[in-house]
Amino acid sequence: MVHFTFDNLFTHLVDEKKWKFSEENTHLFLKKMGGVTREKLHIQANVKRNVYSVFKDSFEEEPLVHEKIEFSNERKDSF
């Protein structure tokens, strides 16, 4: 099982510029996603945080596909 806080995940997604959704929509996405739960966990003594938990067994392992990338010096005009 993997635990994470929402703020850290959302900051990472926005910083990588790969996520264009609001915080509210991201919470809804995680809520509707299977294998992910949200609960309050004790981080330290008397400190609780809303933490998402991902159950690894709920996700299928995807095969790794290696792609062959060929580079060339030829310039191709595309229109």
Backbone torsions as a table, in degrees:
resi	resn	phi	psi	omega
1	MET	NA	141.9	179.3
2	VAL	-118.6	134.4	178.5
3	HIS	-113.2	143.5	174.6
4	PHE	-152.7	153.8	175.5
5	THR	-93.6	150.7	-175.8
6	PHE	-63.0	-44.4	-176.0
7	ASP	-57.0	-43.6	179.7
8	ASN	-64.9	-42.9	179.0
9	LEU	-64.1	-49.3	-176.8
10	PHE	-62.5	-42.9	177.6
11	THR	-59.6	-43.3	178.5
12	HIS	-62.2	-46.2	-179.0
13	LEU	-61.8	-42.9	-179.1
14	VAL	-70.5	-41.3	-179.6
15	ASP	-63.9	-32.8	179.1
16	GLU	-78.8	-5.2	178.5
17	LYS	57.9	30.9	178.7
18	LYS	-111.3	5.4	-174.8
19	TRP	-132.4	123.6	-175.6
20	LYS	-116.1	13.7	-175.9
21	PHE	-98.9	157.5	179.7
22	SER	-75.0	168.2	177.1
23	GLU	-60.9	-41.8	-179.0
24	GLU	-61.9	-45.3	178.6
25	ASN	-65.8	-33.5	178.5
26	THR	-67.8	-41.6	175.6
27	HIS	-60.0	-44.4	179.1
28	LEU	-62.9	-40.6	177.8
29	PHE	-59.6	-47.1	180.0
30	LEU	-66.5	-36.2	-179.4
31	LYS	-64.6	-39.3	-177.5
32	LYS	-84.6	-12.0	-177.7
33	MET	-77.6	129.5	178.2
34	GLY	-69.6	147.8	178.0
35	GLY	84.9	1.7	-179.9
36	VAL	-122.7	130.3	177.0
37	THR	-124.8	162.1	178.4
38	ARG	-128.3	131.4	179.2
39	GLU	-155.0	165.5	176.4
40	LYS	-87.6	126.8	177.8
41	LEU	-121.5	149.4	175.4
42	HIS	-77.9	119.1	177.0
43	ILE	-85.7	-47.5	176.2
44	GLN	-140.3	179.5	177.6
45	ALA	-57.7	125.7	178.9
46	ASN	62.8	16.0	177.1
47	VAL	-121.2	117.7	178.8
48	LYS	-116.0	145.8	177.0
49	ARG	-136.9	148.4	170.8
50	ASN	-72.0	120.5	-174.9
51	VAL	-125.8	134.9	172.9
52	TYR	-89.5	143.7	177.7
53	SER	-124.5	134.1	178.8
54	VAL	-111.8	126.6	178.1
55	PHE	-93.5	109.0	-175.2
56	LYS	-56.0	-35.5	-177.8
57	ASP	-66.2	-17.0	-179.3
58	SER	-78.9	-10.5	-176.6
59	PHE	-114.5	138.3	177.2
60	GLU	-79.8	143.6	177.3
61	GLU	-79.3	128.3	-179.7
62	GLU	-92.1	139.2	178.6
63	PRO	-68.7	144.1	178.1
64	LEU	-81.1	124.3	-179.3
65	VAL	-108.8	117.3	177.9
66	HIS	-86.9	129.8	178.8
67	GLU	-108.0	137.5	177.4
68	LYS	-89.5	121.6	-179.4
69	ILE	-108.1	124.3	179.0
70	GLU	-108.1	128.9	178.2
71	PHE	-105.0	142.1	176.5
72	SER	-139.3	160.9	179.1
73	ASN	-93.2	-1.7	-179.0
74	GLU	-71.9	140.2	177.3
75	ARG	-99.1	127.8	179.9
76	LYS	-112.5	128.4	175.8
77	ASP	-86.6	129.9	179.4
78	SER	-125.2	130.5	178.3
79	PHE	-130.5	NA	NA
